[in-house]
Amino acid sequence: MASTSWQTAKDPSGQITEEFVVKRESHRNVTGALWTPKDPVDDTLIAFGHGASGDRYQAPIPYMANRLGQLGYTSVALDGPVHGLRQVGPGGREALGLELERQTVIEDMVADWNVAIDTVKRKRATNTDRFAYFGLSMGSIFGIPLLAERSRNQHNVTVAVLGLLGTTGAVAKFAERLNEDATAINCPLLYLMQLEDELFPRDGYLELFDSLGSPDKRMHANPGLHPEIPAEEINSAIDFLSKHLEGEVPRRIINPLAE
């Protein structure tokens, strides 16, 4: 049995959200925030996964949710497994390090995401015929398995933005799982990479990118450490998500550009 409570709140930019807590017997709570535009586009949902040091309101999520809300898109952001409204101990990376030792950590978070998506669908009395996902770093650790499950179960995934993650470094023990799940993802995909990432070396980035099964995928690589993504990449991500949600975007290759 599960019960859901809703509460009006504000994100860090001052925009109204609805926070939810799903209480489940024998399972941890599922918590997050929902941004609903005044005139929402039917049957469309954008899901946001945050990084290890944040929560449902970690930048750039509120900025992106509000920009996409201006286009009519509803967004939901989920607190990580030991973050936000369900913080454990100090939260952040320290708590996540312990959480990642649990054998079912990925399966549990994917289940949490499915609960959150179903909760939003019931709240809005709608389906997710068009579904988009944005999640970097920890948002990709859990987002890749989520998208893989949806693809395997023939639940639509329209478009995704992932990145700040490789198969070496901090998540090396999940490399096989991440590579296997990546092969199941087949939606148009933008992958963001930081060239001096202190957490995930370049070779692991490329290995995971190569594993992605999407026939339409591209990588944007920028100089800088793990959290130093240029602001223009976030605007590019908004554009990438919105254009694919609006309809099919053919990938055109113009040859020859040079000989």
N, C-alpha and C positions, 0 to 999 in steps of 0.2 A: 504494500500500500504506500501511496505517496500523496502528499499535500503540497500545494503551491501557494505562496504568499507573494503579493506584489506591493511595491511601495514607490511612490513618485520621488525622484531624486534629480540631481543636476550633475552633469559631467564637469570636468575641470574648466571647460570653456563657458560654463553657465547654461548650457542647453539642457532642456528637460529630457530625462530618461525615465524608464520604469525598471527598477531593480527587482529581481525575483530570487526567491529561495525555494528550492524543491527539497522537501524533507522526505527521506525514504527510510523505511524500516530496514535495518541490517546493512545499510549502505551510507556513505557520507552524503551530506547535502550537496546539491548542485546550485551554484550561485552565479549570477551574471547581470547584465544590463541590456535593455532593449531600446533602440532608437526608432520611433515610428514617425514618418513624415505626415504632414497634414493630408496629403492626397497620395496614399501609397500605391505603388504599382502592384497589381495583383500577382500572386503566385511567385514572388521573388524574394529571396532572403540572402543577405550577405553575412557571413560568419567571420568573426575576428578572434584569433588566438594571440595572446601576448607573450612577451619574453620572460625569462626566468626572474628578472629583478622587479617585475611590475605586477599589475593586476588588470582587471577588465577595463580600466581607464588609462592604461599606459599609452603614452604617445607612440605612434601617431593615430591611435584608434579613434579618439573623439573627433579629431580633425577630419579623418577620412569618413567616419560615419555621418558627420554633419554635411560634408560636401556631397556625399552620395545621397543623403537624405533630400538635398535640394533637387535631385533628379527623380525623387519619388521612391528611393530604395530603402527598405527596412533593414536594419542591422542589429545583430546580437553579438555581444562579447561575453565570453565565459571566463570566470576566474580559473586560474591554474589549480593543480591538485592540492597545493598547500599555500595558496595565495588569496589575497583579497578578503572577501567575507568568510572564507574558510581557512584563513591563515593558520599554519601550524608553527609553533615556536617562533623563531625570528622571521619566518617567511623567506622569500627571495631565493637566491642561489643556494644559501646554506641549507635551508629546509629541503629544497629540491634535490640536493645531493643525496640526502638520506632517502627521499622518496624514490629516486631512481634505482635504489637497491632492491625495491620490492619486485617480485617476479611478475606480477600482473599490472605493473604501473601503466603500461601503454593500453592494455585492454580496458582498464578501469577508466582511463581518461576518454577513450573513444566512446565508451558507454555513457559517460557524463555528457559528452557532446550530443549523443543521440537523444538523451533525456531533454537537454536544453532546446534542441531543434523541435522536438515534439511539443514541448511546452509552449514555444512561440507559435507553432502551427495551431494549437488549440486556442491560444489567446486571440489570435487574429482570424481564426476560422478560415484558414487558407492552406494551400499546398506549397511545395517548394519546387515547382516545375523548372524554375531557373534558380540555381544555387551557386553562390560564389564564396570563395574562401581566401582570406588574407591572414598569413601567420608567419612570422620570422623567428629564427632561433628556436626557443622552446615551442613557439607557435607552429614551427615546422616539425619538430620532434613528434608532436601529437597530431599535427595536421595531416602529415603524409599518411599515417595509418588510417585516419578518418576518411580521407578522400579515397584511399584504396578500398576500404570497406564499402563505401557508397558505390564505387564503380563496379565492384564485384557483385553487389546486390542489385545492380541496375537501377540505383537511385541517381537521378541526374546530378552531374557536376558540370556547370556551364563554363567556369573559368576560375583560375586560382593564381595567387601570387605567393611564392614561398621564398626561402633563402636564409642566409646567415647560418648555414648548417652544412656540415660535411660528414663523412663516415669515419673520420679519424678524430683524434683529440678527445674532447669531453664525452662523446657518445660512442666511442669505438666499440663498446660491447653490444651496441644496438645496430651495428653496421649491416649485418646480414638481414635483419628484420627491415631496416629502412630501405635497403636496396630492393628487397623482394616486394615490399609494398609500393615502392616508386614505380616499378614496372607496370603495376595495375592502373596507374593514373593515366588517363588519356584525354584530358581536357586541355584547351589552350592554356599555356602556363608561362609566367614570367618568374625568373629566378634571380634573386639579388645576391651579390657576392662582394665582400670586402677583401681587398688584396693583401692587407696586412693584418687580417683577423688573428688575434692572439689566442682564440679558443679553438678555431677550426682551420687547419692548414689547407692550402690550395688544392693539394692532390685529392683530399677527401671531398671537397666541394665538387671537383670535376667528376669524381667517381659517382657521386650521388646524382649529379645532373645527367650524366650519361645513362644512368639507370632509369630515369623517368621515361615512361612509355608514351608520353604525349607526342603526337606527330608534329604539333605546332608548339614548340618551346623555344625560349630564348633566354640568355643570361646577360645581365647587366653587371659589370664589374667596376668597382670604384676603389681608388686608393683610400687607406684609412683603417683604423682598428674596428673591432666588432660592432660597436654601436654608432659608428660615424657615417651613416648613410646620408648622402646629400639630399637636401629637401626636394630637389627636382625629381628624384627617384620616387618619392611618395606621390607627387603629382602625376608622374608617369603611370604609377600603379593605379591611381584613381581612373585615369583615362583608359588604361588597359581593361580594367574591370567593367567600367560602364559601357564601353563600346561593344564588348562581347555579350553583355547582358541585353543590350539593345537589339542584337541580332547577330547572325553569322558574319564574321569578319574574314574574308578570304585573304590568305597569305600570298602576296604577290612578290615574285622575285624577277627583277628586271635584269636581263642579260643581253649582251655583255656590257658591264659598266666600264671595263677596261680590258685591253688585250695586250 
